[in-house]
Amino acid sequence: MRLGTMTGVPVLLATLALLAGPIQAQDETKKKSSEASKPGSTSAPEKAARDALAGFEKGNEDWRARMEALVRLAQIGSAAAPVLLEALQDSKPATREFAAQALVLLAESTVQPALERALVDPTPGVRLYAIQALSMLGPLPRNKDNERILTTDPSIFGVRPMMAAALERTDRPSLAEMRTALAEYDLRKMDSARVGQTAPDFILTDYAGKTVRLSQFRGKTVVLRFILFDY
Amino acid sequence: MREKAKEYQRRDVQPLLVMAQQSFQLKRPKVLVKVNEDAWARWLDESGWPDAVPGEVLFDPLSTVSATYGVAFQTQFRDDRNVWSSRPAIFVIDPEGVLRNVGSRPDQDIREDVILPVVDDLREQRELIAALSAKEGARGEAARIARAPLGARTKTAIPVLAEALKDESPQVRAGAAAALYWIAAEAGTAVPALTGALQDKDIRARRLSVLALARIGPDARSAVPALIQVLADEHPLVRTAAISALGRIGPDAAAVVVEALQKDKAARIRAAAAAALPAIAGRPPSAVPALIEAMKDTDAGVRAAAALALKKIDPQAAKKAGAK
């Protein structure tokens, strides 16, 4: 197989992305809209969504806390959207970024205006995930604002490529399927691979959609390598 | 076919490359095709990953598999820099499906030129343990337990294997050391026996004992003085393993290396300690003044090793101290 002929060839910009340009300082005057919510009127899904968000914030940016919060939000589904929209206005950049990331899974026409506003967020991660979330609703229009992001966003290796991909997006991802897959992830399996124990089995698909199961390679030594690619 | 692919096929190794991302498969944007392919080609070239094997490139769009393996990548920006919540990692899984090695460096990707030797080592260990498990009696049974996934019976194999480290046959000693390395997570009680094996005449037994102690980590603290001696081992692979072991045992161990540089009576140990310092994880700041001081050592070998080490750790301090 020649990777050069693949569709959806990944980009390895892990190192390049570190060079992403500087942007203006975070605007600290943003208000916390959470103050507006009334504790008495909290519904069960809303409370669960707030708990998930609190779990992320308490996790001190550990990836496990992020993963767990994403799984919990996927389990809650659309009902989590209001809490995330509120978090998209939070004063803490990490919280806004996480909210935008979670909204990728909850992208619906109702959240579209808020995501569009987030395209000018001072934190590149918020812009990046907002673009991605919007692209789940279909390819982004080639309007002036989006062209400007494509050509002038200070995050050259993060936000700009994400916009380039979003403008040309042709696939129609099933958000419901993705949410279900994430919601069904057993969190007890997280970080469970241990030297000396049977390697956790998995099923993944290749670029052509072919299914591959780790255990099908019994009898051979397997070198399993995880790398990042950006889109 | 590329040479690297042949190397994998020759070893009957199946490479699996998992693209871990929190995002989803977007169509490759045309504007970036060129830069993408260049980046990809460069990466393949530098990482040595075989692109022409029926090596599967798999996608993990929700990072669930990555999370299970403890390597979920999620884009996040901190101080306007894109950072990842995790890092690239390599896992080596043996033909029985047991995870045998994990490679991950905090600051850089893992290179294939390191992975293939790990695969070769693994094969040698398998053969040593298989030979031992063919024996009758307790030793054979202990080796068979060591080959299986860790479990309730693992601990019962430890004393038998620890005792086998003293066998007169180098083959048996190396097999026992390999077995203890494989079940190191449960082998804390074998530390004294493994420490004794650091002086084994057989290089395999010696090196595998060092590797086992490295895996045991902080619980192998009592092996530190013996490991310091191993820093001067005649075999470079054993020395490298000792450096890694001292790093994994913890910052206390790294401090003992500095102490050895300052106080050990044998010049060859002082020189070895100096040479080890640049690569030791958790190296204390006191390493720099100690190396500057060691540049005035009575022994020329120590002075040279200290100057070289200082140049690697702190080039400015080295220049100031007159290192050439």
Contacts between the chains, C-beta under 8 A, distances in Angstrom:
chain1	res1	chain2	res2	distance
A	1	B	51	7.4
A	1	B	52	7.1
A	1	B	53	8.0
A	1	B	54	6.6
A	1	B	55	7.3
A	1	B	57	7.7
A	2	B	51	6.8
A	2	B	52	7.2
A	3	B	40	6.3
A	3	B	44	7.2
A	3	B	51	5.2
A	3	B	57	6.8
A	4	B	37	6.1
A	4	B	40	7.5
A	4	B	41	7.5
A	6	B	57	7.3
A	7	B	27	7.5
A	7	B	28	6.6
A	8	B	25	5.2
A	8	B	26	7.3
A	8	B	27	6.6
A	8	B	28	5.5
A	9	B	28	5.5
A	9	B	36	5.9
A	9	B	37	7.0
A	9	B	40	6.1
A	10	B	19	5.2
A	10	B	36	7.9
A	10	B	40	7.2
A	11	B	32	6.8
A	11	B	35	7.7
A	11	B	36	4.6
A	11	B	39	5.9
A	11	B	40	7.1
A	12	B	39	5.2
A	12	B	40	6.3
A	12	B	43	4.5
A	13	B	39	6.6
A	14	B	84	6.9
A	14	B	88	7.8
A	14	B	109	7.8
A	16	B	39	7.3
A	17	B	75	8.0
A	17	B	82	4.0
A	18	B	81	6.0
A	18	B	82	6.3
A	18	B	83	7.9
A	20	B	77	7.7
A	20	B	80	7.1
A	20	B	81	6.4
A	20	B	82	5.1
A	21	B	80	7.8
A	22	B	80	5.2
A	23	B	80	5.4
A	61	B	76	7.4
A	61	B	85	7.3
A	62	B	85	7.8
A	63	B	67	7.8
A	63	B	72	4.9
A	63	B	74	6.4
A	63	B	85	3.7
A	63	B	86	5.2
A	64	B	67	7.8
A	66	B	72	7.6
A	66	B	74	6.0
A	66	B	85	6.2
A	67	B	63	6.8
A	67	B	67	4.9
A	67	B	72	5.4
A	70	B	22	7.8
A	93	B	77	7.4
A	94	B	76	7.2
A	94	B	78	7.8
A	97	B	76	6.1
A	97	B	77	6.6
A	101	B	22	6.6
A	101	B	74	7.1
A	104	B	23	7.3
A	104	B	24	7.7
A	123	B	77	5.8
A	123	B	80	7.9
A	124	B	77	4.7
A	124	B	80	6.5
A	124	B	82	7.1
A	125	B	75	6.3
A	125	B	76	5.4
A	125	B	77	3.8
A	125	B	82	7.6
A	128	B	75	6.3
A	128	B	77	7.8
A	129	B	75	7.7
A	132	B	23	5.8
A	132	B	24	7.6
A	135	B	26	7.0
A	136	B	24	7.8
A	154	B	80	8.0
A	155	B	77	7.7
A	155	B	82	7.4
A	157	B	82	7.2
A	158	B	75	6.8
A	158	B	77	7.3
A	158	B	82	5.0
A	161	B	29	7.0
A	161	B	32	5.9
A	164	B	29	3.9
A	164	B	31	5.2
A	164	B	32	5.8
A	165	B	26	4.0
A	165	B	27	6.7
A	165	B	28	7.6
A	165	B	29	4.8
A	166	B	26	7.2
A	167	B	29	7.3
A	168	B	27	5.6
A	168	B	29	5.0
A	168	B	30	6.7
A	169	B	26	5.6
A	169	B	27	5.7
A	170	B	27	5.1
A	171	B	25	6.8
A	171	B	26	7.4
A	171	B	27	6.4
A	173	B	24	5.7
A	173	B	25	7.9
A	178	B	24	7.3
A	178	B	61	7.3
A	178	B	62	6.3
A	181	B	62	5.6
A	181	B	64	7.1
A	182	B	62	4.9
A	182	B	64	6.9
A	185	B	62	7.4
A	185	B	64	4.6
A	185	B	67	7.3
A	189	B	67	7.6
A	189	B	68	4.7
A	190	B	67	5.0
A	190	B	68	6.4
A	190	B	70	7.7
A	191	B	67	7.1
A	191	B	68	7.4
A	191	B	69	7.8
A	191	B	70	4.0
A	192	B	68	5.9
A	192	B	70	8.0
A	193	B	68	6.4
A	193	B	69	4.7
A	193	B	70	6.1
A	193	B	91	6.8
A	193	B	99	5.8
A	193	B	102	7.5
A	194	B	99	6.6
A	194	B	150	7.4
A	194	B	185	7.2
A	195	B	99	5.5
A	195	B	100	6.5
A	195	B	101	6.9
A	195	B	102	5.9
A	195	B	184	7.9
A	195	B	185	6.8
A	195	B	215	7.4
A	196	B	98	6.8
A	196	B	99	7.1
A	196	B	100	7.7
A	196	B	149	6.7
A	196	B	150	4.3
A	196	B	182	6.3
A	196	B	183	5.9
A	196	B	184	7.5
A	196	B	185	5.3
A	196	B	186	7.9
A	197	B	98	6.8
A	197	B	99	6.1
A	197	B	149	5.0
A	197	B	150	5.4
A	198	B	97	5.3
A	198	B	98	5.7
A	198	B	99	7.3
A	198	B	149	4.9
A	199	B	91	6.7
A	199	B	93	4.5
A	199	B	97	5.9
A	199	B	98	6.8
A	199	B	99	4.2
A	200	B	65	8.0
A	200	B	68	4.9
A	200	B	69	7.0
A	201	B	97	7.9
A	202	B	65	4.4
A	202	B	68	7.0
A	204	B	18	6.6
A	204	B	58	3.9
A	204	B	59	6.3
A	204	B	60	5.8
A	204	B	65	6.0
A	205	B	58	6.8
A	205	B	59	6.2
A	206	B	56	5.4
A	206	B	57	5.9
A	206	B	58	5.6
A	206	B	59	7.2
A	207	B	57	6.2
A	207	B	59	7.0
A	212	B	16	7.4
A	212	B	56	5.1
A	212	B	58	5.8
A	214	B	16	7.4
A	214	B	93	7.6
A	214	B	97	7.8
A	215	B	97	6.3
A	217	B	14	4.7
A	217	B	16	7.7
A	217	B	93	8.0
A	218	B	95	6.6
A	218	B	96	7.1
A	218	B	97	5.5
A	219	B	95	5.1
A	220	B	12	5.5
A	220	B	13	6.7
A	220	B	14	4.7
A	220	B	95	5.8
A	221	B	11	6.9
A	221	B	12	6.8
A	221	B	13	4.7
A	221	B	14	7.1
A	221	B	92	6.8
A	221	B	93	6.9
A	221	B	94	6.0
A	221	B	95	6.0
A	221	B	119	6.0
A	221	B	122	6.9
A	221	B	123	7.7
A	222	B	13	7.3
A	222	B	14	4.9
A	222	B	15	7.7
A	222	B	16	6.0
A	222	B	91	8.0
A	222	B	92	7.5
A	222	B	93	4.2
A	223	B	8	7.7
A	223	B	13	5.7
A	223	B	14	7.3
A	223	B	15	5.0
A	223	B	16	7.1
A	223	B	90	6.4
A	223	B	91	7.6
A	223	B	92	5.8
A	223	B	93	7.9
A	223	B	115	6.1
A	223	B	119	6.8
A	224	B	16	4.9
A	224	B	18	6.9
A	224	B	69	7.7
A	224	B	90	7.0
A	224	B	91	4.3
A	224	B	92	7.7
A	224	B	93	6.2
A	225	B	15	7.0
A	225	B	16	6.9
A	225	B	17	5.3
A	225	B	18	6.9
A	225	B	49	7.1
A	225	B	88	7.3
A	225	B	89	7.5
A	225	B	90	4.9
A	225	B	91	7.6
A	225	B	110	7.6
A	226	B	18	4.9
A	226	B	20	4.9
A	226	B	60	7.9
A	226	B	66	5.6
A	226	B	69	6.4
A	226	B	71	4.6
A	226	B	73	7.7
A	226	B	88	6.1
A	226	B	89	5.4
A	226	B	90	7.8
A	227	B	17	6.7
A	227	B	18	7.4
A	227	B	19	6.6
A	227	B	20	6.9
A	227	B	88	5.0
A	227	B	109	7.5
A	228	B	19	7.8
A	228	B	20	6.1
A	228	B	21	6.6
A	228	B	73	4.2
A	228	B	84	5.9
A	228	B	88	6.7
A	229	B	19	5.0
A	229	B	21	6.0
A	230	B	21	7.2
A	230	B	23	7.5
A	230	B	75	7.1
A	231	B	21	7.6
A	231	B	23	5.8
A	231	B	26	4.9
